[in-house]
């Protein structure tokens, strides 16, 4: 049976409307992507924590807050560049909110410690939240206030304006799941094996549990 173009117009219009609705639904399911930079001690651990969170699109280990351009890991760990080890967390706001990200951050660190985090002592391993706009600053200050109320102790984590963020060397990206074999204090281990031993030896999870109790995040 033949159909004239005139006869097919309603069918074509229906198909176009259906496609338009499908595209609108797709857009509604995906929220706006937002990034915030979090310093919480060892960036391997912070990256591992947030990559496990539904709604987090990416977590990139790097350096920020210092006074040297393009620093290396070796530069930063001396404490002379002023940088923090930090993680740039990018998330889908339709799946997880800014407030939830920040609460997870505070509840997975020791924000009462001004000298570093857990076994990592010194300036590069201090806590800090680096914000890019007024909305992020307000959210970070509110999360800090909630943490102070929950702990009943002074929170020393500063809220700072975000500046340049330098991704760390490829070796440090996804270190916690890496398969490259390295010579470590425990002998020859894969990155993933070395990471597990480091995290346990550093006492991160045990200390987070002790500080936050049942509200501890990522501590198993």
Secondary structure by P-SEA (a helix, b strand, c coil): cccccccaaaaaaaaaaaaaaaaaaaaaaccbbbbbbbbcccaaaaaaaaaaccccccccccccccccccccaaaaaacccccccccccccccccccaaaaaaaaaaacccccccccccccccccbbbbbbccaaaaaaaaaaaaaaaaaaccccccccccccbbbbcccccccccccccccccccccccaaaaaaaaaaaaaaaaaaaaaccccccccc
